[in-house]
Structure formats: C-alpha cells, structure tokens
Amino acid sequence: MAQEQRYRWAQWGDLNAFFGLMLDNVTILVILTGILVGVFGYPAGKVYTLMIPGTALGVLFGDAVYTWLAFRLAKRTGRTDVTAMPLGLDTPSTIGIATAVIGPVYLETKDAILAWQVGMATLMIIGIFKVALSFIGDWVRRRIPQAGLLGSLAGIGITLLAFFPVMKIFSAPVAGIASLGIILYSIIARRRLPFGIPGAFLAVAAGCFLYYLMGGMHLLDVRAAVPELAFHPAFPIPTIGFIHGLGKAISYLPIAFPFALLTIIGGINNTESARVAGDEYRTRDILLTEAFSTIVAALFGGVAQTTPYIGHPAYKVMGGRAAYTLATGLFIGIGGALGVMPFVVEAIPEAVITPILLFVGIEIVAQAFIESPRRHASAVAFAIIPTVGYLVLTYVDSLVGKLDPVTVIPASVTSDLGILRAVGHGFILTAMLWGGFLADLIDGKLRRAAYGLLLCAVFTMFGLIHSITPSGEIYLPWKSGGSFVWQITLGYFLVGLVLLISSFRSKEASR
C-alpha cells in the first residue's frame, strides 16, 4: 500500500504570494486612512484605535478559516498542491463607505464617534446581507446581466480607484510615477522582474526609497519624515456601539446592499476560478466565511468588509499553498492589535502605494468590457455614468463647503446641485439597474427591461436611488419635500410601461 503523501502547506512560493496579498490589504488601510483624514479631516488617532483593530481582526478571522479550508480540501482529495483562497479587505466598498458614509456623516455632525458607529452599523448590515445572499447568490447572479454588475464596478474603477489614486500619485510625482511604472511593467504588462521579485513589493520599496531620498534633500513640497516605530496596543474589543449608528445607517442601504451583493457575486466567480485551477471549494463555505468575517469585523469596531480576492490562479502559479493566507492574516490582525499598523500606514506614502489601486481600477474597467458580451458594451458604458455623477457631486459639495457661510449661492447653482445629487445618490444601485435594463433591452427582452425600469421607479420614490436630500437619505415618498422625486418616478414609469405594452404586442405579433 502506497504511503499517503502529506500536504505541502508551506513552501518558498508562499513568500511571493504573501507579499502580494499583504500589500493589497495594507494598501486598503492606507487609502482608508488617507480618505478619512486627508479628505474629510477625521481624527487620525480615532482611525488607528477604533477602526483598524477590528477591521484587521476580520482579515485574520477570514484568512484563518480559508487556511483551514485548504487543509480540509487537501485531506479530502489527497492532493498536496492545494492553494488556499485569498481573502482581504474589499477595495471598492472600503473606499465607498469612507467617501459616501463615514466621511459625510463626520462632515455633517463633526462627531467622530458617531461617524465610526454609523460605519460599523453599515458594515454590520452588509454582513447580514451577505449571510442571506450566500444562499441566493447564484440566483441573483443569473437575474442581473453582467453589464449591470460589472458596469457598476467599472464606474468605481474609473472614479474611486483610478481618478483618486492618480491625484495621489501626482502629489509626489517622482516616487509615484516610478512606483506606477513598475506596476505597469510587472503586473499589467506581465513582464518578469529580475530574480522573480514580486512587482508590488518592488514598486513600494523603490517608491519609498525615492520618496524619502528626495524628502531628505528637501526636494518635496510635503514633509517626508519616517515615522517613529512605536507600539500603541489597541486590542479589538467587542462593542455594541454599532447599535447607536443604525438609525443613520439605514439611510445608506442603497450603498450597503450593492456592495454586499457584488462581493458575494465576486465570491461565486472566484470560487469557480479556483475550481478551474484545480481547487474545488464549496461555494457556500467560501461565501459564508466572507460574510461572518465581515460581521466579526463590525462587532469589534471595523468599518471595511472582507472578500475573496481575485487571483487564486495567480497565487497558485506563484507556488502559494496555505502558508501565505495564514501569514497575511497574522500580519494584518496582530499588527492591528499591537498598534503597528499606524506605523506601516504612515511609513508608506500614498503616492507610492496608490498605483496598486490604480491597477485594480484599470483591471475592473477592462474586465467589465471584456467579460460582458460585446453587444452589451453600450450598457456597460451607460452603467458607468451614475458613478461619474457621484464623483462630480463629491467635488462640488467639497467646494461649496469651503465657501464663506455668508456667501449667497445663486439659485441656478442650487438647482444644478439638486440635479447632481439626484444623479449621484445611490449610484451603485442605479448603475446596476441602468446597465441591467439596457442589456435586456439590447437583447430584445422587453418585459425584463420594463421590470427593471419599473423597479427604478419604485426605488426612486423611497430615495433608494436618486435621493434628493443633501446626505442621500431614504424617505417615505410623501415626505420627500418636493415634486422632483415624483417627476423622476413618472419618467421611469412611463418608459417602463411603454416597454411592457410593447412586449405584449411583440408576443402577439410572433404568434
């Protein structure tokens, strides 16, 4: 009887995979901190002590479970080359929650604790959505065309993941462009670096070297001093503080639900990708793990959800097995608890690390057009528009906020701002519905397209999309405070009704 081979769960390839997965997670923490502190003026100390420990714990929990699932799969199949599913912080939703939930709440209330509690509550809602969607994720994926799902992501890729990182890159252009060049060469163009050095690692290392070298020579317009390495333990502690934020968090359901749905669908797709690569995980196990790790993060003060990362086949090609996910979880989780992550976050300049996000944005946009049917290209492009509207709204709101309080804003500007709010609020859900109904219309599925438009009408009535309030809150239709809501609703309803009638006429004509 042949001796059973033991699972080779750790090997040199795990080192490359670890750098890639770890840096991805650190990137998200850098961006989360940069957006809240740099854009909205949120206290940095609150981010480090309240948000990061719980957020990091969610990563540790999820990666630990995925490591265990790899061992279980190896034992069940007898294979020695099983690669664990990678898990980390979700980029689009982290940026979305920071820019569309926590930041605006802080600007409105100037209450850092309340903004954190609303962020926690929103994350808890996302986690609960994900638990439910874990059982119906496949059904939802079959009902919404790819143009709607991927097109909404493409909008995020162009705005939140491409435009904002480019702004950061040019804040320190020598280091930023050098880091970007390495990312373009090694990751996008897929050119091998000498000695097989991981591209993400070299981009950050080279960028940091140039940044601090030029800072030491006083050639930067910003201060470039290496922060002092100090341990400021901030152990994640269970809290029910999210309950106090639920009232305001309910108004952000149009943001929470699409983000939950998209990570679930992404988890389904990533599980299929792993199966094709040779590792057949149970889809429900992968989805429930990401859902519960998100809930764990929220229970301990976290504000960013976890998700299975795209790229399992790439990590497998690198030679990664199970050690890289375990190492990443321990590095992020323990680093967050010991207070080391603030040093890592502050030591890596945003100009150096944001090229990785820019790469993610480019890939998301490219995927939307490549993976969707070619005939749906117009639907993908159409789905991008609401997110662009949200980007413009963000900048206009920030400019208006900087005006002197006694400044009289012209009525025409106020009217345009109201229209811009309607376009931008609920942008993720709007994008999914727009891309979905247009794809159905292109395919001649008039009845499904009509239902999509009628759904837009219903959602508009309650402010789930096109909310006209300054903060994008949902409301009862008769309390919206104006006729604009009813005008938008009527527009959707009329077009949907025409398509519905046309679908019946087409059916009769075909008999």
C-alpha positions, 0 to 999 in steps of 0.5 A: 500500500502506497504511503499517503503523501502529506500536504505541502502547506508551506513552501518558498512560493508562499513568500511571493504570494504573501507579499502580494496579498499583504500589500493589497490589504495594507494598501486598503488601510492606507487609502482608508486612512488617507480618505478619512483624514486627508479628505474629510479631516477625521481624527487620525488617532480615532482611525488607528484605535477604533477602526483598524483593530477590528477591521484587521481582526476580520482579515485574520478571522477570514484568512484563518478559516480559508487556511483551514479550508485548504487543509480540509480540501487537501485531506479530502482529495489527497492532493498536496498542491492545494492553494488556499483562497485569498481573502482581504479587505474589499477595495471598492466598498472600503473606499465607498463607505469612507467617501459616501458614509463615514466621511459625510456623516463626520462632515455633517455632525463633526462627531467622530464617534458617531461617524465610526458607529454609523460605519460599523452599523453599515458594515454590520448590515452588509454582513447580514446581507451577505449571510442571506445572499450566500444562499441566493447568490447564484440566483441573483447572479443569473437575474442581473446581466453582467453589464449591470454588475460589472458596469457598476464596478467599472464606474468605481474603477474609473472614479474611486480607484483610478481618478483618486489614486492618480491625484495621489500619485501626482502629489509626489510625482517622482516616487509615484510615477516610478512606483506606477511604472513598475506596476505597469511593467510587472503586473499589467504588462506581465513582464518578469522582474529580475530574480522573480521579485514580486512587482508590488513589493518592488514598486513600494520599496523603490517608491519609498526609497525615492520618496524619502531620498528626495524628502531628505534633500528637501526636494518635496513640497510635503514633509517626508519624515519616517515615522517613529516605530512605536507600539500603541496596543489597541486590542479589538474589543467587542462593542455594541456601539454599532447599535447607536449608528443604525438609525443613520445607517439605514439611510445608506442601504442603497450603498450597503446592499450593492456592495454586499451583493457584488462581493458575494457575486465576486465570491461565486466567480472566484470560487469557480476560478479556483475550481478551474485551477484545480481547487474545488471549494464549496461555494457556500463555505467560501461565501459564508466565511466572507460574510461572518468575517465581515460581521466579526469585523463590525462587532469589534469596531471595523468599518471595511468588509472582507472578500475573496480576492481575485487571483487564486490562479495567480497565487497558485502559479506563484507556488502559494499553498496555505502558508501565505493566507495564514501569514497575511492574516497574522500580519494584518490582525496582530499588527492591528492589535499591537498598534503597528499598523499606524506605523506601516500606514504612515511609513508608506506614502500614498503616492507610492502605494496608490498605483496598486489601486490604480491597477485594480481600477484599470483591471475592473474597467477592462474586465467589465468590457471584456467579460460582458458580451460585446453587444452589451458594451453600450450598457456597460458604458451607460452603467458607468455614468451614475458613478461619474455623477457621484464623483462630480457631486463629491467635488462640488459639495467639497467646494461649496463647503469651503465657501464663506457661510455668508456667501449667497449661492445663486439659485441656478447653482442650487438647482444644478446641485439638486440635479447632481445629487439626484444623479449621484445618490445611490449610484451603485444601485442605479448603475446596476439597474441602468446597465441591467435594463439596457442589456435586456433591452439590447437583447430584445427582452422587453418585459425584463427591461420594463421590470427593471425600469419599473423597479427604478421607479419604485426605488426612486420614490423611497430615495433608494436611488436618486435621493434628493436630500443633501446626505442621500437619505431614504424617505417615505415618498410623501415626505420627500419635500418636493415634486422632483422625486415624483417627476423622476418616478413618472419618467421611469414609469412611463418608459417602463410601461411603454416597454411592457405594452410593447412586449405584449404586442411583440408576443402577439405579433410572433404568434 
